Amino acid sequence: MPTTTTPERVEGTNVVMLQAPTLQWALKRTLLGLVILFVTIATAATLLYASIEPEQESGAPLYSTPAATADPAYSGAPAPEQLMRSARHI
């Protein structure tokens, strides 16, 4: 009796044959992909909308830039007094 077996001689084993995906499987996967895509886009849109700062009724933003009379040390523009002095020297 031979000690090696060939596939024809194997008996009593479960052989699994690969099957091509069915239409039902493909439709389920497509539906699952679309649901995941929809949830991802909806979540991103909600987070983006929540991150936008609301405006006042007058149309001005709630957090505006400092007024022109603010400390000129924090501004890159020259102070009005400096502009007047430089105009006199010309």
PDB file as gemmi writes it, atoms N, CA and C in Angstrom:
CRYST1    1.000    1.000    1.000  90.00  90.00  90.00 P 1                      
ATOM      1  N   MET A   1       0.845  -1.159   0.000  1.00  0.00           N  
ATOM      2  CA  MET A   1       0.000   0.000   0.000  1.00  0.00           C  
ATOM      3  C   MET A   1       0.898   1.233   0.000  1.00  0.00           C  
ATOM      4  N   PRO A   2       0.602   2.222  -0.880  1.00  0.00           N  
ATOM      5  CA  PRO A   2       1.453   3.413  -0.960  1.00  0.00           C  
ATOM      6  C   PRO A   2       1.232   4.325   0.251  1.00  0.00           C  
ATOM      7  N   THR A   3       2.266   5.042   0.612  1.00  0.00           N  
ATOM      8  CA  THR A   3       2.166   5.931   1.766  1.00  0.00           C  
ATOM      9  C   THR A   3       1.715   7.342   1.375  1.00  0.00           C  
ATOM     10  N   THR A   4       1.724   7.670   0.122  1.00  0.00           N  
ATOM     11  CA  THR A   4       1.273   8.990  -0.326  1.00  0.00           C  
ATOM     12  C   THR A   4      -0.104   8.868  -0.935  1.00  0.00           C  
ATOM     13  N   THR A   5      -0.868   9.944  -0.822  1.00  0.00           N  
ATOM     14  CA  THR A   5      -2.213   9.932  -1.401  1.00  0.00           C  
ATOM     15  C   THR A   5      -2.296  10.990  -2.485  1.00  0.00           C  
ATOM     16  N   THR A   6      -3.089  10.742  -3.436  1.00  0.00           N  
ATOM     17  CA  THR A   6      -3.341  11.700  -4.510  1.00  0.00           C  
ATOM     18  C   THR A   6      -4.756  12.224  -4.335  1.00  0.00           C  
ATOM     19  N   PRO A   7      -5.082  13.353  -4.899  1.00  0.00           N  
ATOM     20  CA  PRO A   7      -6.414  13.926  -4.711  1.00  0.00           C  
ATOM     21  C   PRO A   7      -7.547  12.990  -5.124  1.00  0.00           C  
ATOM     22  N   GLU A   8      -7.314  12.118  -6.091  1.00  0.00           N  
ATOM     23  CA  GLU A   8      -8.376  11.204  -6.510  1.00  0.00           C  
ATOM     24  C   GLU A   8      -8.666  10.154  -5.444  1.00  0.00           C  
ATOM     25  N   ARG A   9      -7.711   9.885  -4.632  1.00  0.00           N  
ATOM     26  CA  ARG A   9      -7.867   8.787  -3.684  1.00  0.00           C  
ATOM     27  C   ARG A   9      -8.298   9.272  -2.305  1.00  0.00           C  
ATOM     28  N   VAL A  10      -8.384  10.606  -2.080  1.00  0.00           N  
ATOM     29  CA  VAL A  10      -8.794  11.112  -0.778  1.00  0.00           C  
ATOM     30  C   VAL A  10     -10.291  10.918  -0.651  1.00  0.00           C  
ATOM     31  N   GLU A  11     -10.689  10.278   0.417  1.00  0.00           N  
ATOM     32  CA  GLU A  11     -12.105  10.022   0.625  1.00  0.00           C  
ATOM     33  C   GLU A  11     -12.543  10.610   1.957  1.00  0.00           C  
ATOM     34  N   GLY A  12     -13.766  11.077   1.994  1.00  0.00           N  
ATOM     35  CA  GLY A  12     -14.337  11.559   3.238  1.00  0.00           C  
ATOM     36  C   GLY A  12     -13.857  12.932   3.681  1.00  0.00           C  
ATOM     37  N   THR A  13     -13.286  13.695   2.785  1.00  0.00           N  
ATOM     38  CA  THR A  13     -12.854  15.048   3.158  1.00  0.00           C  
ATOM     39  C   THR A  13     -13.814  16.070   2.552  1.00  0.00           C  
ATOM     40  N   ASN A  14     -13.916  17.207   3.192  1.00  0.00           N  
ATOM     41  CA  ASN A  14     -14.746  18.287   2.670  1.00  0.00           C  
ATOM     42  C   ASN A  14     -13.902  19.156   1.747  1.00  0.00           C  
ATOM     43  N   VAL A  15     -14.286  19.192   0.499  1.00  0.00           N  
ATOM     44  CA  VAL A  15     -13.585  19.996  -0.481  1.00  0.00           C  
ATOM     45  C   VAL A  15     -14.442  21.225  -0.756  1.00  0.00           C  
ATOM     46  N   VAL A  16     -13.865  22.406  -0.568  1.00  0.00           N  
ATOM     47  CA  VAL A  16     -14.601  23.646  -0.784  1.00  0.00           C  
ATOM     48  C   VAL A  16     -14.226  24.196  -2.146  1.00  0.00           C  
ATOM     49  N   MET A  17     -15.207  24.369  -2.971  1.00  0.00           N  
ATOM     50  CA  MET A  17     -14.997  24.931  -4.300  1.00  0.00           C  
ATOM     51  C   MET A  17     -15.287  26.426  -4.234  1.00  0.00           C  
ATOM     52  N   LEU A  18     -14.418  27.215  -4.814  1.00  0.00           N  
ATOM     53  CA  LEU A  18     -14.640  28.646  -4.860  1.00  0.00           C  
ATOM     54  C   LEU A  18     -15.759  28.960  -5.839  1.00  0.00           C  
ATOM     55  N   GLN A  19     -16.644  29.853  -5.406  1.00  0.00           N  
ATOM     56  CA  GLN A  19     -17.753  30.238  -6.268  1.00  0.00           C  
ATOM     57  C   GLN A  19     -17.599  31.700  -6.638  1.00  0.00           C  
ATOM     58  N   ALA A  20     -18.080  32.044  -7.793  1.00  0.00           N  
ATOM     59  CA  ALA A  20     -18.063  33.433  -8.216  1.00  0.00           C  
ATOM     60  C   ALA A  20     -19.099  34.201  -7.394  1.00  0.00           C  
ATOM     61  N   PRO A  21     -18.837  35.465  -7.103  1.00  0.00           N  
ATOM     62  CA  PRO A  21     -19.806  36.245  -6.333  1.00  0.00           C  
ATOM     63  C   PRO A  21     -21.135  36.354  -7.079  1.00  0.00           C  
ATOM     64  N   THR A  22     -22.201  36.278  -6.310  1.00  0.00           N  
ATOM     65  CA  THR A  22     -23.531  36.357  -6.917  1.00  0.00           C  
ATOM     66  C   THR A  22     -23.955  37.820  -7.031  1.00  0.00           C  
ATOM     67  N   LEU A  23     -25.022  38.055  -7.745  1.00  0.00           N  
ATOM     68  CA  LEU A  23     -25.565  39.396  -7.904  1.00  0.00           C  
ATOM     69  C   LEU A  23     -26.051  39.938  -6.560  1.00  0.00           C  
ATOM     70  N   GLN A  24     -26.634  39.094  -5.745  1.00  0.00           N  
ATOM     71  CA  GLN A  24     -27.112  39.519  -4.435  1.00  0.00           C  
ATOM     72  C   GLN A  24     -25.941  39.988  -3.567  1.00  0.00           C  
ATOM     73  N   TRP A  25     -24.846  39.271  -3.582  1.00  0.00           N  
ATOM     74  CA  TRP A  25     -23.670  39.657  -2.819  1.00  0.00           C  
ATOM     75  C   TRP A  25     -23.140  41.002  -3.297  1.00  0.00           C  
ATOM     76  N   ALA A  26     -23.082  41.200  -4.612  1.00  0.00           N  
ATOM     77  CA  ALA A  26     -22.575  42.455  -5.161  1.00  0.00           C  
ATOM     78  C   ALA A  26     -23.493  43.618  -4.795  1.00  0.00           C  
ATOM     79  N   LEU A  27     -24.797  43.420  -4.822  1.00  0.00           N  
ATOM     80  CA  LEU A  27     -25.734  44.480  -4.465  1.00  0.00           C  
ATOM     81  C   LEU A  27     -25.639  44.829  -2.982  1.00  0.00           C  
ATOM     82  N   LYS A  28     -25.463  43.823  -2.131  1.00  0.00           N  
ATOM     83  CA  LYS A  28     -25.309  44.085  -0.696  1.00  0.00           C  
ATOM     84  C   LYS A  28     -24.041  44.889  -0.429  1.00  0.00           C  
ATOM     85  N   ARG A  29     -22.956  44.513  -1.076  1.00  0.00           N  
ATOM     86  CA  ARG A  29     -21.700  45.240  -0.895  1.00  0.00           C  
ATOM     87  C   ARG A  29     -21.820  46.676  -1.403  1.00  0.00           C  
ATOM     88  N   THR A  30     -22.492  46.859  -2.531  1.00  0.00           N  
ATOM     89  CA  THR A  30     -22.684  48.203  -3.075  1.00  0.00           C  
ATOM     90  C   THR A  30     -23.520  49.050  -2.133  1.00  0.00           C  
ATOM     91  N   LEU A  31     -24.593  48.487  -1.612  1.00  0.00           N  
ATOM     92  CA  LEU A  31     -25.444  49.216  -0.676  1.00  0.00           C  
ATOM     93  C   LEU A  31     -24.673  49.572   0.601  1.00  0.00           C  
ATOM     94  N   LEU A  32     -23.901  48.646   1.110  1.00  0.00           N  
ATOM     95  CA  LEU A  32     -23.098  48.914   2.301  1.00  0.00           C  
ATOM     96  C   LEU A  32     -22.084  50.027   2.034  1.00  0.00           C  
ATOM     97  N   GLY A  33     -21.450  50.007   0.884  1.00  0.00           N  
ATOM     98  CA  GLY A  33     -20.498  51.054   0.521  1.00  0.00           C  
ATOM     99  C   GLY A  33     -21.160  52.420   0.415  1.00  0.00           C  
ATOM    100  N   LEU A  34     -22.347  52.468  -0.175  1.00  0.00           N  
ATOM    101  CA  LEU A  34     -23.067  53.740  -0.292  1.00  0.00           C  
ATOM    102  C   LEU A  34     -23.500  54.273   1.069  1.00  0.00           C  
ATOM    103  N   VAL A  35     -23.911  53.390   1.959  1.00  0.00           N  
ATOM    104  CA  VAL A  35     -24.298  53.822   3.309  1.00  0.00           C  
ATOM    105  C   VAL A  35     -23.094  54.387   4.053  1.00  0.00           C  
ATOM    106  N   ILE A  36     -21.956  53.720   3.956  1.00  0.00           N  
ATOM    107  CA  ILE A  36     -20.743  54.207   4.606  1.00  0.00           C  
ATOM    108  C   ILE A  36     -20.339  55.556   4.011  1.00  0.00           C  
ATOM    109  N   LEU A  37     -20.409  55.696   2.694  1.00  0.00           N  
ATOM    110  CA  LEU A  37     -20.064  56.962   2.037  1.00  0.00           C  
ATOM    111  C   LEU A  37     -21.000  58.076   2.487  1.00  0.00           C  
ATOM    112  N   PHE A  38     -22.305  57.807   2.553  1.00  0.00           N  
ATOM    113  CA  PHE A  38     -23.286  58.815   2.973  1.00  0.00           C  
ATOM    114  C   PHE A  38     -23.034  59.261   4.406  1.00  0.00           C  
ATOM    115  N   VAL A  39     -22.802  58.318   5.306  1.00  0.00           N  
ATOM    116  CA  VAL A  39     -22.567  58.653   6.711  1.00  0.00           C  
ATOM    117  C   VAL A  39     -21.282  59.471   6.855  1.00  0.00           C  
ATOM    118  N   THR A  40     -20.254  59.125   6.114  1.00  0.00           N  
ATOM    119  CA  THR A  40     -18.992  59.854   6.182  1.00  0.00           C  
ATOM    120  C   THR A  40     -19.165  61.294   5.710  1.00  0.00           C  
ATOM    121  N   ILE A  41     -19.838  61.484   4.582  1.00  0.00           N  
ATOM    122  CA  ILE A  41     -20.034  62.833   4.046  1.00  0.00           C  
ATOM    123  C   ILE A  41     -20.950  63.643   4.951  1.00  0.00           C  
ATOM    124  N   ALA A  42     -22.004  63.035   5.480  1.00  0.00           N  
ATOM    125  CA  ALA A  42     -22.917  63.747   6.374  1.00  0.00           C  
ATOM    126  C   ALA A  42     -22.204  64.173   7.655  1.00  0.00           C  
ATOM    127  N   THR A  43     -21.363  63.323   8.186  1.00  0.00           N  
ATOM    128  CA  THR A  43     -20.613  63.663   9.395  1.00  0.00           C  
ATOM    129  C   THR A  43     -19.633  64.800   9.123  1.00  0.00           C  
ATOM    130  N   ALA A  44     -18.930  64.739   8.005  1.00  0.00           N  
ATOM    131  CA  ALA A  44     -17.988  65.803   7.657  1.00  0.00           C  
ATOM    132  C   ALA A  44     -18.715  67.130   7.445  1.00  0.00           C  
ATOM    133  N   ALA A  45     -19.868  67.101   6.783  1.00  0.00           N  
ATOM    134  CA  ALA A  45     -20.624  68.330   6.567  1.00  0.00           C  
ATOM    135  C   ALA A  45     -21.130  68.910   7.877  1.00  0.00           C  
ATOM    136  N   THR A  46     -21.574  68.061   8.790  1.00  0.00           N  
ATOM    137  CA  THR A  46     -22.058  68.531  10.084  1.00  0.00           C  
ATOM    138  C   THR A  46     -20.933  69.169  10.888  1.00  0.00           C  
ATOM    139  N   LEU A  47     -19.770  68.541  10.904  1.00  0.00           N  
ATOM    140  CA  LEU A  47     -18.636  69.105  11.630  1.00  0.00           C  
ATOM    141  C   LEU A  47     -18.164  70.407  11.002  1.00  0.00           C  
ATOM    142  N   LEU A  48     -18.169  70.491   9.678  1.00  0.00           N  
ATOM    143  CA  LEU A  48     -17.782  71.727   9.013  1.00  0.00           C  
ATOM    144  C   LEU A  48     -18.775  72.840   9.328  1.00  0.00           C  
ATOM    145  N   TYR A  49     -20.061  72.542   9.294  1.00  0.00           N  
ATOM    146  CA  TYR A  49     -21.090  73.542   9.593  1.00  0.00           C  
ATOM    147  C   TYR A  49     -20.969  74.017  11.042  1.00  0.00           C  
ATOM    148  N   ALA A  50     -20.661  73.113  11.951  1.00  0.00           N  
ATOM    149  CA  ALA A  50     -20.549  73.478  13.362  1.00  0.00           C  
ATOM    150  C   ALA A  50     -19.307  74.323  13.624  1.00  0.00           C  
ATOM    151  N   SER A  51     -18.299  74.232  12.773  1.00  0.00           N  
ATOM    152  CA  SER A  51     -17.069  74.982  13.008  1.00  0.00           C  
ATOM    153  C   SER A  51     -17.142  76.406  12.484  1.00  0.00           C  
ATOM    154  N   ILE A  52     -18.164  76.752  11.706  1.00  0.00           N  
ATOM    155  CA  ILE A  52     -18.303  78.103  11.168  1.00  0.00           C  
ATOM    156  C   ILE A  52     -18.885  78.996  12.248  1.00  0.00           C  
ATOM    157  N   GLU A  53     -18.248  80.134  12.471  1.00  0.00           N  
ATOM    158  CA  GLU A  53     -18.701  81.047  13.518  1.00  0.00           C  
ATOM    159  C   GLU A  53     -19.946  81.795  13.051  1.00  0.00           C  
ATOM    160  N   PRO A  54     -20.952  81.920  13.910  1.00  0.00           N  
ATOM    161  CA  PRO A  54     -22.171  82.637  13.521  1.00  0.00           C  
ATOM    162  C   PRO A  54     -21.928  84.145  13.454  1.00  0.00           C  
ATOM    163  N   GLU A  55     -22.777  84.830  12.681  1.00  0.00           N  
ATOM    164  CA  GLU A  55     -22.683  86.277  12.565  1.00  0.00           C  
ATOM    165  C   GLU A  55     -23.801  86.935  13.356  1.00  0.00           C  
ATOM    166  N   GLN A  56     -23.582  88.200  13.692  1.00  0.00           N  
ATOM    167  CA  GLN A  56     -24.632  88.958  14.356  1.00  0.00           C  
ATOM    168  C   GLN A  56     -25.711  89.309  13.345  1.00  0.00           C  
ATOM    169  N   GLU A  57     -26.837  89.844  13.838  1.00  0.00           N  
ATOM    170  CA  GLU A  57     -27.923  90.229  12.936  1.00  0.00           C  
ATOM    171  C   GLU A  57     -27.508  91.363  12.014  1.00  0.00           C  
ATOM    172  N   SER A  58     -26.568  92.191  12.448  1.00  0.00           N  
ATOM    173  CA  SER A  58     -26.124  93.313  11.618  1.00  0.00           C  
ATOM    174  C   SER A  58     -25.219  92.850  10.480  1.00  0.00           C  
ATOM    175  N   GLY A  59     -24.805  91.619  10.499  1.00  0.00           N  
ATOM    176  CA  GLY A  59     -23.943  91.094   9.449  1.00  0.00           C  
ATOM    177  C   GLY A  59     -22.472  91.133   9.809  1.00  0.00           C  
ATOM    178  N   ALA A  60     -22.131  91.791  10.914  1.00  0.00           N  
ATOM    179  CA  ALA A  60     -20.737  91.846  11.349  1.00  0.00           C  
ATOM    180  C   ALA A  60     -20.402  90.572  12.124  1.00  0.00           C  
ATOM    181  N   PRO A  61     -19.213  90.083  11.998  1.00  0.00           N  
ATOM    182  CA  PRO A  61     -18.855  88.881  12.758  1.00  0.00           C  
ATOM    183  C   PRO A  61     -18.826  89.164  14.258  1.00  0.00           C  
ATOM    184  N   LEU A  62     -19.061  88.137  15.049  1.00  0.00           N  
ATOM    185  CA  LEU A  62     -19.058  88.300  16.496  1.00  0.00           C  
ATOM    186  C   LEU A  62     -17.686  88.687  17.015  1.00  0.00           C  
ATOM    187  N   TYR A  63     -16.653  88.148  16.433  1.00  0.00           N  
ATOM    188  CA  TYR A  63     -15.292  88.446  16.843  1.00  0.00           C  
ATOM    189  C   TYR A  63     -14.646  89.269  15.738  1.00  0.00           C  
ATOM    190  N   SER A  64     -14.642  90.581  15.894  1.00  0.00           N  
ATOM    191  CA  SER A  64     -14.105  91.443  14.847  1.00  0.00           C  
ATOM    192  C   SER A  64     -12.692  91.876  15.206  1.00  0.00           C  
ATOM    193  N   THR A  65     -12.056  92.531  14.263  1.00  0.00           N  
ATOM    194  CA  THR A  65     -10.712  93.033  14.483  1.00  0.00           C  
ATOM    195  C   THR A  65     -10.770  94.257  15.388  1.00  0.00           C  
ATOM    196  N   PRO A  66      -9.694  94.616  16.038  1.00  0.00           N  
ATOM    197  CA  PRO A  66      -9.697  95.787  16.918  1.00  0.00           C  
ATOM    198  C   PRO A  66      -9.992  97.065  16.143  1.00  0.00           C  
ATOM    199  N   ALA A  67     -10.503  98.037  16.823  1.00  0.00           N  
ATOM    200  CA  ALA A  67     -10.840  99.314  16.199  1.00  0.00           C  
ATOM    201  C   ALA A  67      -9.573 100.044  15.775  1.00  0.00           C  
ATOM    202  N   ALA A  68      -9.730 101.070  14.936  1.00  0.00           N  
ATOM    203  CA  ALA A  68      -8.589 101.825  14.429  1.00  0.00           C  
ATOM    204  C   ALA A  68      -7.904 102.607  15.542  1.00  0.00           C  
ATOM    205  N   THR A  69      -8.605 102.869  16.641  1.00  0.00           N  
ATOM    206  CA  THR A  69      -8.016 103.624  17.745  1.00  0.00           C  
ATOM    207  C   THR A  69      -7.246 102.724  18.703  1.00  0.00           C  
ATOM    208  N   ALA A  70      -7.093 101.480  18.358  1.00  0.00           N  
ATOM    209  CA  ALA A  70      -6.381 100.552  19.235  1.00  0.00           C  
ATOM    210  C   ALA A  70      -4.906 100.911  19.283  1.00  0.00           C  
ATOM    211  N   ASP A  71      -4.198 100.273  20.155  1.00  0.00           N  
ATOM    212  CA  ASP A  71      -2.780 100.532  20.353  1.00  0.00           C  
ATOM    213  C   ASP A  71      -2.017 100.289  19.047  1.00  0.00           C  
ATOM    214  N   PRO A  72      -1.317 101.297  18.513  1.00  0.00           N  
ATOM    215  CA  PRO A  72      -0.627 101.124  17.233  1.00  0.00           C  
ATOM    216  C   PRO A  72       0.574 100.182  17.319  1.00  0.00           C  
ATOM    217  N   ALA A  73       0.990  99.837  18.523  1.00  0.00           N  
ATOM    218  CA  ALA A  73       2.132  98.939  18.644  1.00  0.00           C  
ATOM    219  C   ALA A  73       1.805  97.552  18.111  1.00  0.00           C  
ATOM    220  N   TYR A  74       0.537  97.199  18.063  1.00  0.00           N  
ATOM    221  CA  TYR A  74       0.141  95.879  17.588  1.00  0.00           C  
ATOM    222  C   TYR A  74      -0.246  95.894  16.121  1.00  0.00           C  
ATOM    223  N   SER A  75      -0.145  97.022  15.477  1.00  0.00           N  
ATOM    224  CA  SER A  75      -0.537  97.138  14.086  1.00  0.00           C  
ATOM    225  C   SER A  75       0.702  97.291  13.216  1.00  0.00           C  
ATOM    226  N   GLY A  76       0.668  96.763  12.016  1.00  0.00           N  
ATOM    227  CA  GLY A  76       1.763  96.910  11.071  1.00  0.00           C  
ATOM    228  C   GLY A  76       1.715  98.239  10.346  1.00  0.00           C  
ATOM    229  N   ALA A  77       0.557  98.901  10.362  1.00  0.00           N  
ATOM    230  CA  ALA A  77       0.406 100.182   9.669  1.00  0.00           C  
ATOM    231  C   ALA A  77       0.954 101.306  10.543  1.00  0.00           C  
ATOM    232  N   PRO A  78       1.505 102.332   9.931  1.00  0.00           N  
ATOM    233  CA  PRO A  78       2.008 103.453  10.731  1.00  0.00           C  
ATOM    234  C   PRO A  78       0.857 104.241  11.350  1.00  0.00           C  
ATOM    235  N   ALA A  79       1.103 104.839  12.476  1.00  0.00           N  
ATOM    236  CA  ALA A  79       0.111 105.649  13.160  1.00  0.00           C  
ATOM    237  C   ALA A  79      -0.140 106.931  12.371  1.00  0.00           C  
ATOM    238  N   PRO A  80      -1.325 107.543  12.498  1.00  0.00           N  
ATOM    239  CA  PRO A  80      -1.621 108.765  11.753  1.00  0.00           C  
ATOM    240  C   PRO A  80      -0.628 109.897  12.061  1.00  0.00           C  
ATOM    241  N   GLU A  81      -0.146 109.989  13.303  1.00  0.00           N  
ATOM    242  CA  GLU A  81       0.817 111.038  13.639  1.00  0.00           C  
ATOM    243  C   GLU A  81       2.104 110.861  12.845  1.00  0.00           C  
ATOM    244  N   GLN A  82       2.526 109.638  12.679  1.00  0.00           N  
ATOM    245  CA  GLN A  82       3.744 109.378  11.923  1.00  0.00           C  
ATOM    246  C   GLN A  82       3.559 109.744  10.451  1.00  0.00           C  
ATOM    247  N   LEU A  83       2.378 109.514   9.915  1.00  0.00           N  
ATOM    248  CA  LEU A  83       2.113 109.869   8.524  1.00  0.00           C  
ATOM    249  C   LEU A  83       2.159 111.377   8.342  1.00  0.00           C  
ATOM    250  N   MET A  84       1.613 112.114   9.317  1.00  0.00           N  
ATOM    251  CA  MET A  84       1.609 113.565   9.218  1.00  0.00           C  
ATOM    252  C   MET A  84       3.048 114.105   9.317  1.00  0.00           C  
ATOM    253  N   ARG A  85       3.857 113.545  10.184  1.00  0.00           N  
ATOM    254  CA  ARG A  85       5.244 114.004  10.319  1.00  0.00           C  
ATOM    255  C   ARG A  85       6.030 113.735   9.048  1.00  0.00           C  
ATOM    256  N   SER A  86       5.840 112.555   8.457  1.00  0.00           N  
ATOM    257  CA  SER A  86       6.585 112.249   7.239  1.00  0.00           C  
ATOM    258  C   SER A  86       6.127 113.095   6.072  1.00  0.00           C  
ATOM    259  N   ALA A  87       4.861 113.524   6.077  1.00  0.00           N  
ATOM    260  CA  ALA A  87       4.377 114.377   4.990  1.00  0.00           C  
ATOM    261  C   ALA A  87       4.953 115.776   5.104  1.00  0.00           C  
ATOM    262  N   ARG A  88       5.246 116.272   6.304  1.00  0.00           N  
ATOM    263  CA  ARG A  88       5.820 117.599   6.500  1.00  0.00           C  
ATOM    264  C   ARG A  88       7.277 117.662   6.037  1.00  0.00           C  
ATOM    265  N   HIS A  89       7.979 116.539   6.106  1.00  0.00           N  
ATOM    266  CA  HIS A  89       9.381 116.518   5.720  1.00  0.00           C  
ATOM    267  C   HIS A  89       9.565 116.512   4.211  1.00  0.00           C  
ATOM    268  N   ILE A  90       8.547 116.214   3.477  1.00  0.00           N  
ATOM    269  CA  ILE A  90       8.674 116.113   2.019  1.00  0.00           C  
ATOM    270  C   ILE A  90       8.681 117.472   1.376  1.00  0.00           C  
TER     271      ILE A  90                                                      
END                                                                             
